[in-house]
Amino acid sequence: MVNGNGIDEGFQDRLRQAESAEREMQRLEPLAAEAPQLRLQKAKVQKEEERQRAKEDSLSKARNAAQSAADKQNRVPELLGHAARAVIDLYTLIKEIDSSRRQAMEALSVADRVDYDIELEEGEEHERSLDRDTRGLAYALAARHGDTKIKQLLEELDPNFTMLRGCNLDEPLYRDVANFVVRHAVPSDAPPQALINTPAAAVVSEPVPPYPDHSPDGLPNGLGDSDEPSA
């Protein structure tokens, strides 16, 4: 039906629908504009959750490995008392302790890398927000991470750890047997006396951007198997 202006009802209905759709689009446009930012936020949250899971898993492995080393080390005093007949058993046990400690350090390196990446990303974001150069940030943050930090974390898991903790080393014969076994069981470049008498001192490592070397090759050289001791 056509009104006096020559416009039929179908046209009016279509106009009303179009205007209704226009209003709906105007209402939804601000919400639609948020979609890219919301997707970024979702991706960031998922990434943080993945990092946290990786860190928690690595810390759990580190605790288990450190506890394994501590549990094995508790047997060392008894074995040392029978060293004349059980020097091979003692040698094997000390090798296992050293291996467990290295496993703990490898696991801790993952956690330390997570912390480093987070600090670097947050630092770069902060520096960019201030319109400052970020090129030196990786090197500066590396000084707080790497081998020295990992050894510090391991020390916190088992403070004052020594390879022969709890052993009677006052007797010269006990001390001689301990020196002999440890010297053969641990890497040749790790001073036996330091392992026997005191916790290993922290080694100051030179950081290399963008991240210090945490691989097993980054640890002291000479980690290969030592010659089997002779009874």
C-alpha positions in Angstrom: 0.0 0.0 0.0 1.3 3.4 -1.0 0.9 6.5 1.2 0.5 10.1 0.0 4.2 10.5 -0.5 4.5 7.5 -2.8 6.3 5.3 -0.1 4.8 1.9 0.4 4.8 -0.1 3.7 7.5 -2.5 2.5 9.8 0.4 2.0 9.0 1.7 5.5 9.6 -1.7 7.0 12.9 -2.1 5.3 14.0 1.4 6.5 13.0 0.6 10.0 15.0 -2.6 9.9 18.0 -0.8 8.4 17.9 1.9 11.0 17.6 -0.8 13.8 20.6 -2.6 12.3 22.5 0.7 12.2 21.8 1.3 15.9 22.9 -2.2 16.8 26.1 -1.8 14.8 26.8 1.5 16.6 26.1 -0.2 19.9 28.4 -3.2 19.2 31.2 -1.2 17.5 33.0 -0.3 20.8 32.8 -3.9 22.0 34.1 -5.2 18.7 37.0 -2.7 18.9 38.1 -4.4 22.1 38.5 -7.8 20.5 42.2 -7.5 19.4 43.3 -6.3 22.8 41.2 -9.0 24.5 42.9 -11.6 22.3 46.3 -10.3 23.2 45.4 -10.4 26.9 44.2 -14.0 26.6 47.4 -15.0 24.8 49.5 -13.3 27.5 47.6 -15.0 30.3 48.0 -18.4 28.6 51.7 -17.8 28.1 52.2 -16.8 31.8 50.3 -19.9 32.9 52.5 -22.1 30.7 55.6 -20.5 32.1 54.4 -20.9 35.7 53.7 -24.6 35.0 57.1 -25.1 33.5 58.7 -23.3 36.5 56.7 -25.4 39.0 57.6 -28.6 37.2 61.3 -27.8 37.1 61.3 -26.8 40.8 59.6 -30.0 41.7 62.2 -32.0 39.7 65.0 -29.9 41.4 63.6 -30.6 44.9 63.3 -34.3 44.1 66.8 -34.5 42.7 68.2 -32.5 45.6 66.4 -34.8 48.1 67.6 -37.8 46.3 71.2 -36.6 46.6 70.6 -35.8 50.3 69.1 -39.3 50.9 72.0 -41.0 49.2 74.5 -38.9 51.0 73.1 -40.1 54.4 74.5 -43.5 53.6 78.0 -42.2 53.0 79.2 -42.2 56.7 78.3 -45.9 57.2 80.0 -46.9 53.9 83.1 -44.9 54.7 83.5 -47.0 57.9 83.7 -50.1 55.7 85.7 -48.4 53.0 88.5 -51.0 53.1 86.1 -53.7 51.9 83.6 -51.4 50.1 85.6 -48.8 48.2 83.8 -49.6 44.9 80.4 -49.2 46.5 81.4 -45.9 48.0 82.8 -44.7 44.7 79.6 -45.5 42.9 77.5 -43.8 45.5 79.5 -40.6 45.3 79.2 -40.6 41.5 75.4 -40.9 41.9 75.3 -38.0 44.4 77.3 -35.8 42.0 74.9 -36.9 39.1 71.9 -36.0 41.2 73.3 -32.6 42.1 74.0 -31.9 38.4 70.4 -33.0 37.6 69.2 -30.5 40.2 71.3 -27.8 38.6 69.9 -28.6 35.1 66.4 -28.4 36.5 67.1 -25.1 38.3 68.5 -23.7 35.1 65.1 -24.0 33.5 63.5 -22.1 36.4 66.2 -19.4 36.3 65.7 -19.0 32.5 62.0 -18.5 33.1 62.8 -15.8 35.6 65.3 -14.2 33.3 62.9 -14.1 30.3 60.1 -12.6 32.4 62.5 -9.9 33.8 63.8 -9.1 30.3 60.4 -8.8 28.8 59.0 -6.7 31.6 62.2 -4.5 31.6 62.1 -4.0 27.9 58.4 -3.1 28.0 59.1 -0.6 30.8 62.1 0.9 29.0 60.1 1.3 25.8 57.3 3.0 27.6 59.9 5.6 28.7 61.2 5.8 25.1 64.6 4.5 26.3 67.1 2.2 24.5 66.8 -1.5 25.6 69.9 -2.8 24.0 72.0 -3.0 27.2 69.2 -4.5 29.3 69.8 -8.2 28.5 73.5 -7.9 29.5 72.5 -6.1 32.7 70.0 -8.7 33.7 72.3 -11.6 32.8 74.6 -10.5 35.6 71.9 -11.7 38.1 71.4 -15.0 36.4 73.4 -18.0 35.1 75.7 -20.4 36.9 76.1 -18.3 40.0 72.4 -17.9 40.5 71.8 -21.6 39.9 74.4 -22.6 42.4 72.8 -20.2 44.9 69.3 -21.8 44.3 70.8 -25.3 44.8 72.5 -24.1 48.0 69.1 -22.9 49.2 67.5 -26.4 48.5 70.2 -28.1 50.6 72.2 -25.6 52.6 75.9 -26.3 53.4 75.9 -29.5 51.4 79.2 -31.3 51.3 80.0 -34.6 49.6 81.0 -36.3 52.9 78.7 -34.5 55.3 78.5 -36.3 58.7 81.6 -38.4 58.2 84.3 -38.8 60.7 87.4 -37.3 59.1 89.5 -36.8 62.2 91.1 -40.3 61.8 93.9 -40.1 59.3 93.0 -43.5 57.7 89.3 -42.4 57.2 90.6 -39.1 55.7 93.0 -40.8 53.3 90.2 -43.2 52.1 87.8 -40.3 51.6 90.4 -38.3 49.6 91.1 -41.3 47.4 87.5 -42.1 46.6 86.3 -38.5 46.1 89.3 -37.7 44.0 88.3 -40.5 41.6 84.5 -40.1 41.7 84.1 -36.4 41.1 85.4 -34.3 38.2 89.1 -33.9 38.3 88.9 -30.1 38.2 86.8 -29.9 41.4 89.2 -29.7 44.4 88.6 -32.8 46.5 89.5 -31.0 49.8 86.8 -28.4 49.0 84.2 -31.1 48.5 85.2 -33.0 51.6 85.6 -30.2 54.2 83.5 -27.3 53.1 80.6 -26.4 50.7 81.8 -25.5 47.3 82.4 -21.7 47.0 80.3 -19.7 44.6 82.1 -19.2 41.3 81.7 -15.8 39.8 80.8 -16.3 36.1 81.1 -13.8 33.4 77.6 -13.2 32.0 77.1 -13.4 28.2 74.0 -11.7 26.7 71.3 -12.5 26.0 71.5 -15.3 28.6 74.3 -17.1 30.4 75.2 -20.6 29.4 73.2 -23.1 31.5 74.0 -26.2 29.5 76.0 -29.0 31.1 78.9 -27.9 29.0 78.7 -24.5 30.7 79.5 -26.2 34.0 83.2 -26.9 35.0 85.0 -28.9 32.4 86.0 -32.5 33.0 82.5 -33.9 33.7 83.2 -37.2 31.9 83.6 -40.5 33.7 86.8 -40.8 35.7 89.0 -43.9 35.8 87.7 -46.6 38.0 89.6 -46.7 41.3 91.6 -49.8 42.2 91.0 -51.3 45.6 
